Amino acid sequence: MTAEAADPREEIKEVELDREQEVNLLEELGGPQGIADSSLPGLAFVIGYTATGQNLSLAAIIAVGLGALIGAVRVVRGEPVKYAIGGFFGVALAGFIATRTGRAENFFLPGLFLNGGWALLYAASIAVRWPLMGVLIGPLIGEGTSWRQDPARVRLFSRISWVWVGTFLLRLVVQLPLYFSGALVALGVAKAAMGLPVFAVAIWISYLMMKAAGIDLRPAAERESETADG
C-alpha cells in the first residue's frame, strides 16, 4: 500500500507561514524599506559629488535633502517615526562631518563607526549571556526574557548573535580599506551592495537557525488566536 500523497494546500500554507515569519523577523530589525533607504543618501552623495565637479557642500545638501524626503515619506506612510528621525539625523551627521573636515570619504565615517559599534555590542551581549538577538526576538515570540532560564535557548541566541557580529565585521573588512584609500565611488557602491542584500542573508540564516530549534516567529497574538480556533 503506497503512502498517501501530501496535500499541496498544506505545503502552500507552510511556505506562506515561512515567508510570514521571515517578514516578522525582518520588521523587527527595521524593515526592508528602512535597510534599503539607508543606502540611498550615500549613493546620492557620491553621484552629486562626482556630477558637480567635487563640490562637497552641494553633494552633502543633496544627500541630506534626500534623507529628509525619505523620512517624510515614511512618516506619511505611518511607519515608526524613530526610523525616519534616526535615518535623517544619521545622514545630516554624515554631511556635517564631511563638510567640516573637507574630506568626501568622511561622509561614510559614521556608518563605519556604527558597524563597529553594533559588532562590539552584539559580542559584548554574548559575553554577558544576554545575546542581543534573544533580547530582540524574545518579546516577538512571547518569551520576553524567560528564555534566559533555558541554557539551550541562550546558546541558540548566542550563535545567532555571532552571525550578526560577522555581518557587521564583514562590512568593515570590505569598506575600511576603501575608506583609507579614498576610493569614494567604490565605497558608496560597497555600502549600497552590503546593505539590504547582506542583511537579507543574515536574516535568512537567523531564521533557519530558529526554525530548526522549533521557534514559532509569529506574533504571540496570532499564535493564541490559532490555538483558540483549534
Secondary structure, 3 states (H helix, E strand, C coil): CCCCCCCHHHHHHHHHHHHHHHHHHHHHCCHHHHHHHCCHHHHHHHHHHHHCCCCHHHHHHHHHHHHHHHHHHHHHCCCCHHHHHHHHHHHHHHHHHHHHHCCHHHHHHHHHHHHHHHHHHHHHHHHCCCCHHHHHHCCCCCCCCHHHHCHHHHHHHHHHHHHHHHHHHHHHHHHHHHHHCCCHHHHHHHHHHCCHHHHHHHHHHHHHHHHHCCCCCCCHHHHHHHHHHC
